[in-house]
Amino acid sequence: MNPDTEKLITVLKQIKKTIHIENNFVDILNELQSKKSLLLKNSAASHNYYCPIIYNELEILADGNVYPCCISLGNIPGISIKKYTIVEIWNMYHNFRKNIIKKNFYPFCKTSCTLLQKE
Protein backbone atom coordinates (compact mmCIF):
# COMPACT_ATOMS: atom_id res chain seq x y z
CA MET A 1 0.00 0.00 0.00
CA ASN A 2 1.42 3.41 -0.91
CA PRO A 3 2.05 6.04 1.80
CA ASP A 4 -0.77 8.34 0.63
CA THR A 5 -3.31 5.53 0.88
CA GLU A 6 -2.04 4.64 4.35
CA LYS A 7 -2.40 8.29 5.45
CA LEU A 8 -5.93 8.43 4.07
CA ILE A 9 -6.91 5.26 5.89
CA THR A 10 -5.43 6.61 9.14
CA VAL A 11 -7.37 9.86 8.78
CA LEU A 12 -10.60 8.02 7.95
CA LYS A 13 -10.16 5.79 11.00
CA GLN A 14 -9.73 8.90 13.18
CA ILE A 15 -12.84 10.45 11.65
CA LYS A 16 -14.71 7.21 12.19
CA LYS A 17 -13.87 7.31 15.92
CA THR A 18 -14.67 11.02 16.18
CA ILE A 19 -18.15 10.86 14.66
CA HIS A 20 -18.94 7.44 16.15
CA ILE A 21 -19.63 5.47 13.00
CA GLU A 22 -19.40 1.78 13.53
CA ASN A 23 -19.69 0.57 9.93
CA ASN A 24 -17.46 0.92 6.86
CA PHE A 25 -15.80 3.87 5.14
CA VAL A 26 -18.76 4.39 2.82
CA ASP A 27 -20.79 5.17 5.94
CA ILE A 28 -18.12 7.66 6.99
CA LEU A 29 -18.28 9.45 3.66
CA ASN A 30 -22.08 9.47 3.75
CA GLU A 31 -22.03 10.89 7.27
CA LEU A 32 -19.58 13.59 6.29
CA GLN A 33 -21.72 14.51 3.27
CA SER A 34 -24.76 14.64 5.54
CA LYS A 35 -23.00 17.00 7.94
CA LYS A 36 -21.94 19.20 5.00
CA SER A 37 -25.54 19.22 3.77
CA LEU A 38 -26.79 20.31 7.18
CA LEU A 39 -24.29 23.15 7.20
CA LEU A 40 -25.30 24.25 3.73
CA LYS A 41 -29.00 24.31 4.64
CA ASN A 42 -28.13 27.18 6.94
CA SER A 43 -27.99 30.19 4.60
CA ALA A 44 -25.13 31.77 6.53
CA ALA A 45 -23.03 28.64 6.07
CA SER A 46 -23.91 28.52 2.35
CA HIS A 47 -22.05 31.77 1.87
CA ASN A 48 -18.82 30.01 2.83
CA TYR A 49 -19.06 27.69 -0.19
CA TYR A 50 -18.63 28.07 -3.94
CA CYS A 51 -19.20 25.88 -6.97
CA PRO A 52 -15.91 25.14 -8.75
CA ILE A 53 -17.50 23.74 -11.93
CA ILE A 54 -20.36 26.08 -12.80
CA TYR A 55 -18.38 27.82 -15.55
CA ASN A 56 -16.50 24.73 -16.69
CA GLU A 57 -19.01 22.11 -17.72
CA LEU A 58 -22.34 21.07 -19.11
CA GLU A 59 -23.72 17.56 -18.84
CA ILE A 60 -24.87 16.13 -22.18
CA LEU A 61 -26.83 12.88 -22.02
CA ALA A 62 -27.10 10.28 -24.78
CA ASP A 63 -30.71 11.37 -25.41
CA GLY A 64 -29.49 14.89 -26.27
CA ASN A 65 -30.64 16.62 -23.10
CA VAL A 66 -28.17 19.09 -21.63
CA TYR A 67 -27.90 20.14 -17.97
CA PRO A 68 -25.74 22.77 -16.27
CA CYS A 69 -24.15 20.17 -13.96
CA CYS A 70 -24.43 16.51 -12.99
CA ILE A 71 -26.39 17.26 -9.80
CA SER A 72 -29.08 19.11 -11.75
CA LEU A 73 -30.00 15.92 -13.67
CA GLY A 74 -33.58 15.08 -12.78
CA ASN A 75 -33.92 18.23 -10.69
CA ILE A 76 -34.46 20.71 -13.51
CA PRO A 77 -35.62 20.19 -17.09
CA GLY A 78 -32.91 19.46 -19.61
CA ILE A 79 -32.56 21.45 -22.82
CA SER A 80 -32.32 19.46 -26.05
CA ILE A 81 -29.14 19.82 -28.08
CA LYS A 82 -31.27 18.71 -31.03
CA LYS A 83 -33.16 22.02 -30.89
CA TYR A 84 -30.46 24.48 -29.80
CA THR A 85 -26.72 24.97 -30.28
CA ILE A 86 -24.39 24.43 -27.35
CA VAL A 87 -23.80 28.20 -27.17
CA GLU A 88 -27.54 28.86 -27.02
CA ILE A 89 -27.94 26.27 -24.26
CA TRP A 90 -25.00 27.75 -22.34
CA ASN A 91 -26.69 31.14 -22.51
CA MET A 92 -30.05 29.68 -21.45
CA TYR A 93 -28.43 28.52 -18.21
CA HIS A 94 -27.14 32.03 -17.47
CA ASN A 95 -29.62 32.61 -14.62
CA PHE A 96 -28.83 29.20 -13.12
CA ARG A 97 -25.12 30.08 -13.00
CA LYS A 98 -25.87 33.60 -11.78
CA ASN A 99 -27.79 32.22 -8.77
CA ILE A 100 -24.97 29.84 -7.91
CA ILE A 101 -22.38 32.63 -8.12
CA LYS A 102 -24.55 34.77 -5.81
CA LYS A 103 -24.54 31.85 -3.33
CA ASN A 104 -28.26 31.23 -3.93
CA PHE A 105 -27.74 27.48 -4.07
CA TYR A 106 -30.56 25.28 -5.25
CA PRO A 107 -31.90 22.69 -2.80
CA PHE A 108 -30.27 19.86 -4.75
CA CYS A 109 -26.91 21.66 -4.53
CA LYS A 110 -27.18 21.77 -0.76
CA THR A 111 -28.27 18.19 -0.28
CA SER A 112 -26.53 16.26 -3.06
CA CYS A 113 -23.46 18.03 -4.42
CA THR A 114 -20.11 16.72 -3.29
CA LEU A 115 -18.23 19.22 -5.43
CA LEU A 116 -19.04 22.40 -3.51
CA GLN A 117 -15.86 23.78 -2.03
CA LYS A 118 -15.30 25.80 1.10
CA GLU A 119 -13.85 29.24 0.44
Secondary structure, DSSP 8 states (H G I E B T S, - for coil): --HHHHHHHHHHHHHHHHTT--S-HHHHHHHHHHHHHHHHHSHHHHTTEE-SSTTT--EE-TTSEEESSGGGBTTB--EETTTS-HHHHHHHTHHHHHHHHTT---HHHHHH-S--EE-
